[in-house]
Amino acid sequence: MNLLINGSNREKNCFNILKAIQKKDDEFVSLARQNINFCLGCNACVRRLDNLCVLSDYITTNVYEKILVSEKIVLASPLYMSQISGLLKNLIDRLNPFYNHQLLKDKTIYLILVGQGSYEDNEEEINCIIKWLSGVSEWFSFSFEFLEYFCSGDINNNNDVIKNDVSYSNKIEKIKEKLT
């Protein structure tokens, strides 16, 4: 089973891409409009609490267990301020118990990004995100792979990735092949 996580505040481009690659036995999680607290930095998770975290919210009650049982985890995020969404960054911050107990060891986490401009327009930002998550993967002992970048177009005009990314169908098929 793969876990697909929509890290966008909206259920549009990232949501639709993940739905397009979802297989029958995959779990789908959308972080949009969920009750998600910020990590307290209390390090109580170092002591391995039964629920891995002192907080009780959507992450602890719905996401942690899915992460534990998944084979592969696919994250999808829009580019916000030249970075992944704050919503997805918050989830990554909340993975501290998984770091402390090596619970992501031997898992693979994949990333899909969606931005307004072309890949070339966002290449520097994309490379910074890849470098950052590659570093996080070494720290957490999971494998990391960047899957794809999609162009959604101008948000003030038409921000539909399906209409604006001429390679959309090919990219979806390529992602499906990589996740097989």
N, C-alpha and C positions, 0 to 999 in steps of 0.2 A: 504494500500500500504506500502511495505517495501522499504527502500533505502539501496542498496548494494554499498559499497565504496571500490574500489580497491586502497589500499595505497602503492602499489608497484610501483617502477619506470619502471617495465617491465610488459608486458601483457602476463604473463605465469602462474605460479602456483596459486597465489592469484586470478588472473583474472579468471582462469579456474574453481577454486572452487566456486567462486561467481556465475559464469554462470551456474554451475551445480545445484545450489540451487535456482536460480532465477525462480520465478513464473511469469505468464503472466502479472499481474498488477504491478509487482515490477519495480522500477526505478534502473538503473545501472549507476554508475559513476566511471570512471577510472581517477585517478589523474595524471597518467603518461602523460608526454609531454604536460601538460597544463600550461598556464600562471597563476602562483599562486605567489602572493606576500607574504612577511612576515608581520606579525602583527607589526604595528608601536608602539604599546603601548601608543597611544595618548589618549585613553579612550573617544574618541568622541562618541563611541557607547553607553556610559552611558547616553547620552542625547537623545538616541533613534532616530537616523537619519532615514529617510524614507527607505533607503537601508541598514540599520543596520551598515554600515561601510563606512569610507571615501575612502577606496580603491575600485578600479573597476577592477576586474579580474574574472577568472573562478569561484572562490568561491562565490563572491557576485552576479554574473550574472547567475550561474547555480546551485550551491550547496545549498545556503541558503534557497531558496524557497522549494526545495525538502526536506530539513530537517524539515522545518515547517509543511509540509503536511504529512510526513511519520508517520506511526504508530511505526515501529521498524526500527532501523538503524543497519546494519551489517558492521563492519569494518574488512578488511582483510589486514594483513601486514606480510611481511617477517621479520625475526629477522636480524637486522643489528647492529653490534657492541653491541650485547646483549640487544637491545631495539627495539621498533617499528621503522619503517622507518622514516627518517626525513620528508619526504613528508606527512605522516600521522600525525606526531607531529605538523607540520606546520598547517594542517587543524584544529587540536584540539586547537592550540593557537588562531586561527581565530574564534573560537566559543565564544569569550569573550562577544559579544553582546547577545548571548543566555543565558549566565550566568547572565548578568546585568539585564535582563528582564524576567528571569525564563521561557524562551521559550522551554526548554527541560524538564520541570517538567512533570512527569508522563510518559515520553517516556522511552523506553528500548533501550540501546545500547549494542550490542553483539560484541565480538571480536573473530576472527580466526587468528591464527598465523601459519606461515610456517618457518621451519628452516632446516638446513642441517643435524643435528644430531637427535638422538632419543629424545623422551620426557624426559627421564631420563638424557640425556646429557645436556639438556637445562632447566631442572626443576627450577633451581635457578633463571635464567633470566625470565622464564615464570611467576614464582610467584612474582617477583619484578614488572613486567608489570601489572599483575592482581591487586596487592596491590596499585600501582600508579593509575590505572584507577578506582579502587574502591573509592579511595580518591577523585578523580576528580568528580565521580558520586555523592558523598555526597555533594560536594561543589556546583554542578550544579543542584542538585535535580532530577537526572534521575536514573533509575535502570540500573545496569550493570551486564552482565553475560558473562563469558568466555565460548565460545562454544567448541572450539577444537584446537588441535595442529596437524599439518601434518608434516611428515618428507619428505623433498624433495631429500635427498641424497647428495652425494658429488658434489659440484658445478664444480669441475675440471673434473669430470667423466660424470655423468649423473644426472642432477638436475630436473628430472621430477617427481613431486609428485604423479601423477597417476600410474607410474611404480614402484616407490620406497616405497610408503606407503601401506603396505599389507592390511590395514584396510580402505583404501580410500573409497570404495563404502559404507561400513557400516557407516563410519563417515558422509558421505554426507546424507545418509538416516536419521541418528540421528539428524543432524542439521535441515533438512527439518521438521521433527516431532516437534522439539522445536520451530520452527518459525510459526507453524500452529496455 
